[in-house]
């Protein structure tokens, strides 16, 4: 039985990196609290487009901490999601059998929380630098569960696609999933490939919040249709809340953006993010500030 109208819980923009002005990011996030800024973490690509440097993330965290002190708020002023790739995911998925891996991922996740991140997406695919040959093994499933139990204040997003089937299928076989595990339908894996249809499978609406996410080829030109279609898919799957997330669709190629000679630079484009925000507001799924 479809639920009542599903609520848009988050509008995700992934790939914020060193090309972005921190205060511009914070200003948009505070103005539109539904926005969730995604930061990709992959150590072997740190500093490249889409992958922020540690210095950039620390400066963002510093500015957010100043806001918390100034406003006496207990929570971070904007929403942040860490999208883990590469060795971070390999450590997480080996943490029940390798103490060093457990220490590494636990230290990093604690750091993320202290920086202001509250959600963690696990991108367990080969294109994201992850060893995928053991995804379905019991040790891998237990490693995932160990990590979620060790960090109950973080919500963990499982990137659900054909490649990650051994992982999510193993998780769904558990007698009861922890409340801090949710699923994102994402066959694109960050490549910008548009989804041909949106899943209505109710088994992925697992938490007590009845929430599920959707990603794949979302951009300013199709975000209105995607938001409407995914809201319907969420309702048909029995969900009460949904989020959409985009990455490639909010990037632009800019010639000589940093003053370097020749070539194009891949930039996280806040103007494209705002196009999406404006469209979602026009649909009535989120609101502009009063007077706008």
N, C-alpha and C positions, 0 to 999 in steps of 0.2 A: 504494500500500500504506500504510494508516494506521500511524503511529508508535506506540511504546509510550505509556503515559499521559503526557500533556503536563503540564509544570510551570507553575504560576502564577508568572510572573517579576515582576509588579508589580500592585498594587491601587491604581489611580489615583483621586485626588480632586482635581478641577480647580475653580478659582475662589476659592482662598484670597485674602483681601483684608484691608482695614484693620479689618474687624469681628472678626478672629481674634487671639487672644492668641498672641504669638510662642512663648512657652515651652510653652504647651499643645500647639501644633503640633509643636514639637521633641520634647516628651516622648512623644507618641504615635508619632512617626516613629522615635524611638530604641527604643521598646518593641517596635514591629512593623516591622522593617527592610524588609519587602516593600512597605510603603506608599510611594507616590510622590505628593508634593504638587505639583499643577499651579497655576502662576500665569499668568494671562492678561495679556499686554502689548499694549495698544492705546493709543497716545498721546492720541488725541482723546477717550478715555473714562476716562483715568486718574483714580482717586479715586471713580468711581462703583461701585456694587455689582458684584462679580466682577472688578474691575480695581484691583489694589493700587496705591497711590502709590509713587513711587520711595523716599520716606522710609521707608515700611513695609518694603519689600524690603531697603533698606540696613541697617535695624535687624536684620532676620532674618539677613542675611549677617554682621553684626557678632557676633551671639550664636553663630552657627555657627563663626566663626573663633576665638572664645574657647574653644569646646569642642575644636577641633582642637589648639590650643596646650596646653590642660589635659590632654588625653589622649594627646598625641604621635601622634595618628593622621594619616596622610597624606591620607585621604579625608574628605569632608564626612560628618557624623554622620547625616544624613538624606538621602533622595532627593528631588531637585527637578527638575521639568520646566517649561520655559518654553513657553507656548502663544502663538505669535506671531500677531498680527492686524494689520489696518490698514497703516500706513505701513512697519512693520517688514517685512511680507511683500512689499509693493510694492518696497521697496529690495532685498530679497534676490533677487526675480525679475527685477530689472533690472540686477543687479550685473556682468554680463559686458559690458554696453554703456555703462554710465554710471558713471564713476569716483566721482562723489559718492555715488551709491547704494551702491557697493561699500565705500567708506570708512565710510559710516554703519552699514551692517549688520555689517561686520567689527568696528568699534569696539564695537557693542552686544553682539555674540556673545562677544567677549573679556571684556566686563564681566560677562555672564551666567556665564561659566565661573569668573571670579574670585569671584563671589557664591556659587558652589557648585552651579550648575545643570550637569547632565550630559546632559540630553536636551532637544531643541527640537522642538516640534510646529509645523508650518507649516499654518495654517488659511487656505488659499487660496480663500475663498468670498466672495461678495458680502455676505452677512449679517455677515461679519466685517470689512467695510470694505476689501476687496481688489478691485483692478481685474482682472477675470477674462477680459477679452476677448482677451488674448494668451497664455493659459495653454499652448496647444499649440505655440506658435512655437519654433523651434530656439533662438533667443536666450534664451527663458525657461528651456528645459531646460538649456542650457549655464550659465546663471546659477545654477541650483540646484546643478548639479554643481561649479561653481567654488567655491561657498560650502562645500559639504561637504568638498571637498578642502582648502580653506583652514583648516578647523576640525576636524581628524581626531579630536580628543579629545571632540567632541560627537557624540551620535547624533541624527540627524534623522528625525523622524516625518512621513510623508506622510499627510495626512488623505484617505482614499480614499472618494469618493462619486461620484454621477453628475455633479455640477457640476465636480468636479476631474478628470474623466476625461481631458481633453486633457493635463494635467500628468502624471498617473501613467502614462498610456499611452505618452507620450513617453519617460519614464524607463525603462519596461520594455523599450522598443525598443533601449536601449543594449546594446552587446555584453557589458558586464559592469558591474553596479552596484557602487558603493563599499560596503564592509562597514558603513559608518555610516549607511546609509539603510534604514529599516524602514517598514512600512505599518500603518495603523490603519483598519479598516473602520468608517466612521462616516457614515451617511446623516443622522443627527440634526443634525449641525453645532452642537451645544451647545444645541439647542432643547428637549431632553427627549423627543423623539419616539421611541417604542419601535421597535426593529427587529422586523420580521415573521419574519426568518430570519437566520442567521449564515453568511457566506460560507465555503465550503470550497475556494475556488479556489487551487491550489498556487502560482500565479505570484506571489502576494503574500508568500509565505514565501521571502524572497530572500537574507537574510544567512546567513553560515556558522553562526550560532546557531540558525537555523530558528525564528525568532520572528515573531509577528504579534499585532496588537492588535484589540480590539473595543470599540465604544462605541455608545450610543444608548438613551436612556430607562432607564438602569440606576438603581435606587434600593433602599432597604432591603427593600421588600416583594417584589422580584423578583430580588435579587442571587444568591440560592441557585440558582435555576433558570438564570439567565444564566451563572453560573460553570460549571455543569455542561454546559450546552449549548455554550458557547464552547470549553471544554476538548475536547469531542467534535469540534467543528468544526475546531479546531486540529489534532487528531490525524488527522482525515480529509483535511486538506490537506497532510499530511506534516510538520507543525510539531512542534517539541520543546518550545517555550516559548510562552506567551501572556500578554497582560495585558488587563485590563479597565479602562475609565476612565469616570468619571461626573462630571457637572457640575450640571445642574438638579436631579437627584435628591437632592442633599445640601445643598439650600438650603431655608430656611424664611422665611415671612413673619411678622415680629414687629411688633406694634403698639407704637409709642413706644420702640423699643429704645434709642435714644440720648438719650431725654428730650425730643425734639422733639415739638411738639404736632401731633396729627392724622396720619392716614395710616399705612401699613405700611412696614416696611423689609425689604429683601431681604438675608438674612444667610447666610453660609456656616456650616453647622450641624455642628459637630464631634460632637454626639451622634448625628446620622444617620450620620456617617462611622463612628462606633464600632459602631453597629448592624450595618453592613456588615462591619466587621472581625470582630465576634463571630460572625456567620453564616458567614463564610469559614473561621474557625477551627473551627466546628462541623463543617464539611464535611471538615476535615483538610487543607485546601490550604495553610494557614499555621498557626503555633502560637502559643498564648498563652504568656507567660512561665511558667516553672516555678512551681507553687504557685497559679496562678490557674485 
